[in-house]
Amino acid sequence: METGKDSMNVIYDLDSLKRPLHSPVLTIGNFDGVHKGHLALFDLVKKRAKDIGGQSVVMTFDPHPVKIIKGKGPALITQTEHKLSLISKAGIDVILCIPFTDHFASISAEDFVQDILLKRIGIKEVVVGYDYTFGRGRVGNVDLLQKMGKELGFQVHLVGPVHIDHRVVSSTSIRKLVGRGDLAEAKMLLGRDYQIWGTVVKGANRGGKLLGFPTANIRPADELVPKRGVYVVTVEVDGRMYGGVTNVGFNPTFGENSLSIETYILDFSEDIVGKMIKIKFLDRLRDEKTFSGVKELTDQIALDVQEARRQLSASPAAHCQGASS
């Protein structure tokens, strides 16, 4: 994935926190996607930390709490290591990535504030979203946090919803947008193109031999896959960026019934089976459809590749090989 544990100031276990942090200003949440709403929280955390000469701190969880509480959670926009990397890149001093367990879920709201936030972490100020809930049964809310802040001597700052084009920025909204292939809208809320990581696996070997377009078959590490269809993408392989065309679907022309993610990487011929690659989805070209045969499919792929090259060469953000050749 994008980063290793040693490259960020991440604390994975509260027991390893031997003393409170230095005048920490803390925000708490799942932060799946690390979208523009989350960045608004981080910006206030950094400002307040700078104002009091303290540390900016983010507390997040692994796995997503809903997976423990309900047994099944949402498809994640960002896997944990990617999420931590994005939080670190946002300029946060310390990240607390707490294992969310049944025991942790059983801690009352009051004990969470007193034993963890105050005694362990030593918070001076807390920044939370307007709808923040916490503690066993999620009974803790903003009102309780503000009440305890007044009693115990820490400040609470609330951040309201962030709107872009009359849409509230939320992880739920982004999941829906990606799920229906609306990547431009998702990008506006995320602040970046949606991406997945995946391992290249052996496929049916039709792409090169039968169609003339060899593809990398991806087993995704990420849970959230865009709507079935054909996409213009960039592909990162060993730190190098290439243009490409990705098909998400079931290969109906060949009668297959298992979902596959296949990417034709422009001007690329290396064997990368077994490697982890990153795919950024830039634009949705069309729906997946059934063709009458190999020739019709091959002709359509050629058109898809032509359009991908056109878009990539016109995009200042897509600095990659194969964009304009």
Number of C-alpha atoms within 10 A of each C-alpha: 15 11 13 11 12 7 9 17 14 20 16 17 11 14 9 8 13 9 11 15 18 15 18 26 31 30 23 19 17 20 23 25 26 24 23 21 24 26 18 15 22 25 15 21 26 20 14 22 23 13 9 13 13 20 22 27 29 28 18 25 19 16 17 23 21 13 14 15 15 8 8 11 13 14 15 17 26 22 21 22 14 20 20 27 20 19 25 18 11 15 13 20 19 20 22 21 20 17 17 18 16 12 9 14 18 14 17 16 20 17 13 19 22 15 13 16 19 17 13 17 24 20 24 23 23 24 22 23 20 13 11 17 20 21 18 18 13 13 12 18 15 18 12 14 22 17 11 17 17 11 9 12 12 17 16 21 18 16 16 13 16 18 13 13 9 7 12 14 21 21 24 15 15 24 21 15 19 21 16 14 24 16 23 18 18 23 19 16 27 22 15 15 19 23 19 23 23 19 18 22 14 14 14 7 13 13 18 11 9 12 17 12 18 19 27 23 24 27 17 19 14 16 14 20 20 24 21 21 19 26 27 26 28 30 28 18 15 11 9 11 18 22 30 29 29 28 25 20 21 19 19 13 14 12 9 11 10 9 11 18 22 22 27 22 26 24 13 14 9 7 9 16 14 13 13 19 21 22 26 21 25 24 18 21 17 14 15 17 15 14 15 9 10 13 12 11 16 17 11 13 19 14 12 20 21 15 15 26 21 14 19 24 19 12 12 9 9 18 15 19 20 19 22 15 10
